[in-house]
Amino acid sequence: MDVLGYLKSRQNELERVDHPFSGRSLAFRYLYSYGVGVLALGSMKAMTELTDRYEYFLGCISLPGEQKERIIDDLNNHFEFRLTECIKILKTKEVQYCFFADLWKLSNLAVWSLEYCEKIMENYIQIFHMSETEIVFLREFNDAAVKRDVAAARERYHSFKEAGFEIPYRILRYFMPEFYDEDSYEDITVKAGRTLCFDKPTRVAGNIYVERGGSLLLDGADLTMDGSIRIDGGRIQVLNTKIFIEGCETDYFLDIEDAAVVRVENASVDCNGKCGFLRQKKGRLLIEEGEFTRSAGCRMIDFSGRFIRVLRSSFSEGGAGFIAVSGLSQVLVENCDFIHAEAEYGGAFYSDSIDNVIIRESAFRFCRAKYLGGAVYFKYRKLGQVIKDCLCGNCEPEENAMFNVYEDDFELKIR
């Protein structure tokens, strides 16, 4: 086995920039890559110059290596049919802008095949009916990206927005990794029927209030706030987002009075010792792949809605514990880590719910209760409170780290 060669290949994988659509279906990624392949592999000159960069692109979009041979076969034998399919999936502006970013990234390397690449680009521009404003923006942003001129790129971006166009920040960052831009706001009210979306570095000096019927979407945001968010019958989703709480005058940064479903996925939240992160009184809360740290004054999460699921997440530095559930809440906690928490009862987890509570394949380390339940405290001793395949290390009081659990529903390893 070529160990050095293998390690080099793994290094190259780590250095790749994730494509904005690497998580899409294989069918989508194949057709998208086919459309880009028309430029990269459609002539012998292009193949000679652009194959290496095209293979790098295939790695970024996570298309299996064997699919390249299929693309070449389709270019030679099923060109019109596959291109028609490709055009159908490139139907939104977000997808089209990213598609042109990939075309420009390749054509920037063309010398012998430059004329061919320019003709392909022109044909795609006509197919997608790109406006002159869009064409100029993409061309000038590409020029700024080649020169790594962030100031020029930012100027083009703001002019494009002022003209009434929108392009997702993650597409711009993929187009030009050095690009940076930040929005600033004060107090915000999201009215019924309106959606406020943060998808870039954003600073809010004030509070956000979402009325019933309004929506707040944090998708790919890097949010710094000196204030809090209140959801009163509206909607909120937190996806692929970093949150830093600079200041907060309320007990919880995110206070949800009424919401059907709240999703927090692939989020990083630093409460900065200012408050708890979330309180929700109704509905469902679904947390996955989250990282929550440095809460104070209140639990990181206080939930009294219908159902809470927390998967593959980590909690650290909980000045008043991590999770509290109550009322009729049904709970599933799985594959989570709880490190350094302190509370009067249930250092990491507190429950007085009368419904089923399941905690499994999770770890509790350095969690402490002043009285009972160094790691987990159940107020009622009843069936349906299950702790399975969990680890507990350095939790105090050690003799009741898990309090009020029936032995039949209890599997714990002390380390």
N, C-alpha and C positions, 0 to 999 in steps of 0.2 A: 504493500500500500504506500502511495506517495503522501506521507504525512504532511510535509511542508506544503505540497500542492493543495491538499484538502483544507488545511488551515488558511491558506491564502484565499481560497474560494469562500470560506466562511467570513473572512474579513471583508471581502467584496460585498457580501450580502448585507453586512451591518452598515456599510458605507452608502448603500443605496438610499435614495430619497423615496419614501412611500408615495405612490401615485394616489391622487385623490379618489380614484375609483378602484383601488386594489381590493376593496371589500365587496364589490358588486359580483353578480353571478358570473360563472365561467362563460356562459353564452354571451353575455354583454361584453366581457373583457376580450373574448375572442374577436367579435365583430368590430369592436373599437380598435383593437390591435391590427385587424385586417385593413381598416381604413387608413391607419398610419403606415402600414406596410405597403400600400399602393405607392406612397412617396419613397419609402426606403428601399423597396425591393422591385419596383416596377421597371427599372432599366438596369442594364449591366453597369453603367457608370455609377448609378446610385448605389447598387449593391456593393461595388468596390469601395466606395467612400463611406457608406453609412451603416454597413452591417453591424459593426461593433457597437455603435451607439444605439442602434435599433435593438440589439440583444440586451443592452443595459436597460432600455425602456421596458422590454418584456419582463425583465426581472423586477422592475419597480411596480409594474401593474400586476405582478404575481401570476403571469401566464405560464403554465408548464412548458418546459423546453421543447417537448415533442410537438407542440402546437405550431412552432415556426414552420416545420415541414408541411403541415397542413395548410398554412397560409400561402406558402409558395405554390402548392398544388392548386389551391383555389384561384390564385392569381393567373395561373396558366390555363386552367380548364373550366373554371366557373366564375369568371371575372364579373360579368354583369349581374348575375344572380346574387353573389355574395355582396357586391357593392350596394345593390338595392336593399338588402337586409341591413347592411351597415348604416346606410342613410336613415333608415327607419328608427334605429335606436339612438341616433344623434339628434334627438328632437327638441331638447331643451337648450336654452341659451347657456346654462352652466356647463353642460356637456360639450356644446360646440366651442365655447371659449377655451376649455381645457384641451380639446382636440386640436385647435389651432396652435395652442402653446406647444404641444408635442410636435406638430409639423414644423414650427419655427425652430425648436430646439435641434431638430435634425437638419433642416435646410441651412442653419448657421454653419454647419460643417462642410457644406457642399462647395466644391470648386469646379471639377469637371462636369458635375451633374446639376449645376446651379440653374441653368436654363430649364431643364426638365422639372426641377423642384418648383420653380416659379410658376410654370404652367399648371402643375397639379394644384398648387395653392389657389391659383386664379379660378380653376374649375370648381374647387370646393367652395370658394367664396360665392360663386354664382349659384351653386346648388342650394346653399343655405340662405341665399338672399341677404347676405351681410350688408348693412348700411355703410355708407362712407365713413360715418363717425366711428363705427366699430372697427372697420379696417384700419383707419388711421391710428386709433388707440392701440390695437394689437401690434401694429408695425412699430410704433414709437416706443411702446413698453418693451418690446423685444430688443430694440436698439439700446434702451437704457439697461436692460438685463445683461446684454453682451458687454457693455462698458462698466457694469456694476455701479451705475450711477443711481443711487437710491433717491436722491433729491429729485432728479428728473422723472424717475418712475412714479414718485409720489405726486408730482405735479400733473402728470398725465392721468393718473388715477382719479384725482379730485376733479379735473376738467371733465372726465368721462362721467362721473357721478352728477356733476352740475348740469350735464346735458340730458340727464334723466335716465341713465343706464346704471345697471348694477352688475357687479361681478363678485363672486364669493372671495373672501380674503384668502382662503386656503388655496384657491386657484392661482392667485397672484404670488403667494409664497412658493408654490410649486414651480411657477414660471420663473421666479427670481427669489431664490432662498434668502438673499440678503435683505429683501424688502421688509419694511416695517412702517406701520401707520397706527395711530391711536386715536380713538374717539373719546370725547369728554362730555359728560352730562351732569345736570343738577337733578332736582326732584322730577320724577317722571310718573305720569298716570297713564296706564294703558286702558283705553276705553273699550266698551263692548264692541265686538266685531272687528277689533284691530289686533294685529300681531306685531310685537316688538322682538326683533332678532338681533342678538349679539353674536358675531362670528369672528371677532378680531380683538386685539388688545383694546380694552375699554375701561375708562375710569369714571366712576359715578360718585359725586360728592353730594349725597342726599339719599332719599328713599325712593323705592319703586313700589307703586300700588297698582295691582292688576284687578280691574273691576270684573264682575260677573260677565262672562261672555268674551273677555279679553284673553290674550295669550302672550306668554313670555317664553322665548326659545333661546337658550344658550347653547350654541352648537359650534364647537371649535373656538370658543371665546377664551380670553385671558382677562378676567374681570377683577379689578381692584375697586372696593367700595368702602366709603365712609358713610355707612347707613345700613338700611335693612330692606327686605323685600316682603311685601304682604300680598297674599293671594286670597281674594274674597269671592270664591265661586268661579274664578278664572282658571286658566290652564298654565302649567309650567313644565318644561322639560330641560334637563341639564345633560348635555352630551359632549364628550371629548373636551371638557372645559376645566380650566384652572380658576379657582376663586381664592382671593386673598382679602380678608376682612381687616381693613385698616382701622376702622372704628365702628362701634355699634352701641346705640343707647337703649336697645331692647334686649330682652332675655335671649331671643333667638334671631339669627340673621334671616332665616326664611320661615315665615309664619303663615301656615296654610289653614285657613278657616274651613274651606270647603273645596274639594277638587276630586274628580272621579278617579283619575290615575296620575300619579307623579312618577316620572322616570328620572333616575340619576345614574348615568352609565359612563364609565371611563372618566370619572371626574376626580379632581384633586382639590381638596378644600382645606385651607389653613385658617382656623378661627383666630389665630394670633392672640389667644388668651383674652379675647374680648367678650365672648358669648358662646351659646350653643349654636349648632348649625341649623337644625330643622325641627319644627313642631307642626304636626299634622293631626287634625281632629276628625276628618272624615275621608272616606275613599281608600284607595290603595297606594302603597308606596313600594316601588320596585327599584332596588339598588344593586348595581353590578359593576365589578371592577373599579371600586372606588377607593380613594385614599383620604382619610379624614384625620386631622391632627389639631392639637392645641386648643381644645374647647375649655371654657371656664364659666363658673357661676351656675350653669345648668348642664344637663346631659347633652351629649353631642346630638342625639336624636330622641325626641319625645313623641311617641305615636299612640293615638287612641282611635285610629280609623278601623276599617274592616280587615285589611290584610296587609302585612309587610313581609317582603322577601329581600334578604340581604345575601348576596353571593359574591365570593372571591374578592372580599374587600378587607382593608386594614384600617385599624383605629389605634391611634397612639396619643399619649399625653392628654388624658381626659381628666380635667381638674374636678369634675363632679360626676364622673362616670360617663359611659358611652351611650347605651341604649336603654330606654324605659318604654314599656308597653303597658296598656291598661284597657279596661272595659271589655269589649267583645273582640279584641284584636286577635286574629290568627297569625301565627309567626313561623317563618322558616329562616334560619340563619345557617349558612353552609359555607365551608372553606374560607373562614374568616380568621383574622389575627387581631387580638386585643392586647395592647401592650401599655403598661403604665397608666393605671386609672385608679381613682380614689373616690369613695362615696360612703355615706353612712350605712346603707344596705345595698348589696350587689355592686361591688366595685366596678365591674364592666357592664353587667346586664341586670336589669330589674324588671320583674313582671308581677302585676296583679291582674292580668287578663284571666278571664274565666274560660277562654277557648284554648285550643291546642297550641302549644309552643314547642317547636322542634329546633334543637341546636345540634349540629353534627359536623364532624371533621373540621373542628376549629381549635384554635390555641389561645390560651389565656396566660399571660406572663406579667409578673410584677403588678398584679391588680390587688387592691386592698379595700376592705370594708371596715368601718369603725366598729360595727357591731356584728352583722351576720352576712355570709355570702361574699367571701373575698372576690370571687369571680362572678358567680350567678346567684341571684336571690329570687326565689318564687315566694310570693306572699302566702299562697295557698298550697297545701299539700294535696295534690289530686292527680288522677290519671290524665294522660295526654301531655304531660310536661316531660319531654324526652331530651336527654343529652347522650349522644352516641359518638364514639371514636374521637373524643376530644383530649387535648393535652392541657395540663395545668402546671405551671411552674412558678415558684416564688410568690404565690398568692396568699394573702393573709386575711382573716384567720385560716390557717391551714386546715384545722379540724372541720371546718364547715365551708370550704371554698365554694361548694355547690350546695345551696341550702334548699331543703324541702323537695327533694327528688326521690321518687320511689326507686328502690334498688333494681327492679325489673326493667326500668326505663333509663338505666344509668350505666354508662361505660366510660370511665375516665382514667387517664394515665397521669400520674403525678411525677413531675420531673423537677 
